[in-house]
């Protein structure tokens, strides 16, 4: 009899445990208003439903099986474990013990044809992220990341729960091209430095990084058919600092790292001016007729290729071919700025020939705004940095325009007279001046002719990642918003609040941003 009672009791315990394991948790989820307070760029539309989603140990991530979606889910899981220590399963074989889900799925019937569009529907038991492509899904998970609170709510259960406010977000970028530029020629930045920059740019939904790979002071990418470019041209930098260069394997590592974050690398080989390092490596390329020596200063306009020599174009063909083969993105930047030593006829002849080389290797040519004076076709892109009449001339030719006006978008300009780094030729650019302008109407360029916006960072005065961060952040965050958000969703007073709330993320990432007094930074 005692044995029977013991057996009955044991079976009862097992039954109760089984019931407990299969019952859904009943959490009293708090009412949290979904706002844009922590979101940059500002989404197109946000609707609050005043509840919350529990991100916790019972959450999993599921994705569409279309190409790239599973990796977006894995990327989100990696970032969640880094910030919360929650190790979420992605596309688990079994949903046992899973009670809430982040679903990342392809949607083919968006009202817009923008491939970076996404929609978020956040409920108490699931987050639905619908996207027009894997790139759109990646943009959407950045919004999810920004909505995860810094601290968990430890009052809802005997384990940690991060409460994400519920609601709906509809979003897509205004401009196709949203970019930063990094000059690695005047001072060299390591692969790891570039990766860190890519990490933060992708968090704010930028989709291109333009690398200025060559200049008078240094040649920074290996060209196997012309090895002296790095053997000689890669040794120098501004101020006599140490040079450096990327092997083709290094460059591929950067390209692949960026591609996982749905960022294109845009390589630039600046020519026919800004070519002292190349001509020093191979004097046959030089068009100045002067004795060449390594250059460590910051003056411009004194160098040029010999624009009438066939060897120069054979060289350029090799360079464009090798770099293009390593670069899956659609663009190749030929520079074309400040060629003061090149005659007008030679410059026009040069740009015309080089544009055909770029096209031959399957890339779309970008050039600084001076290139519009050559006989370039509408397939080329003009990057406006200096003269708005050049940009307007490009529009007349049917070209699209990238906006990088020096007096608004140059990250190497000082914030004010007390800035530790930077230049002043385009004036001071404090955080509000960098944000408070409208790409939509700037320089009277038609909206349909604007490909996007880019914030260049020239490196004459910076030598390391901390100095890079000082000039780039927080201003580059504003340029990310200018490229993504529609004009009616941009307001300085609102933006400065949202920017202040980025401080914990920037500190966690080790970004030594400039603590502008215009912003009440969150502790």
Secondary structure, DSSP 8 states (H G I E B T S, - for coil): -HHHHHHHHHHHHHHHHHHHHHS--------B---STT-SS--SEEEEEEEEEEESTTEEEEE-SSTTHHHHHHHHHHHHHHHH----EES-S--TT--EEEEEEE-S--SS--TT-EEEEE-SSEEEEEESSHHHHHHHHHHHHHHS-SS-B-SSSSS-BEEEEEEEEEE--S-SEEEEEEE-SSS---HHHHHHHHHHHHHTT--EEEEE-EETTEE-B--TTSTHHHHTTTS--GGG-----B-HHHHHHHHHHHHHTT-EEEEE---SSS-HHHHHH-GGGB-S-S------S---S---B-TT-HHHHHHHHHHHHHHHHH--SSEEE------TTS-HHHHHHHHHHHHHHHHHTT-EEEEEGGGGGS---TTSEEEESS-HHHHHHHHHTT-EEEE--HHHH-TTB-SSTT-SS-B-TT----HHHHHS--TTTGGG--GGGEEEEEEEE--TT--SHHHHHHHHTTHHHHHHHHHHS-GGG--HHHHHHHHHTTHHHHHHTT------TTS----
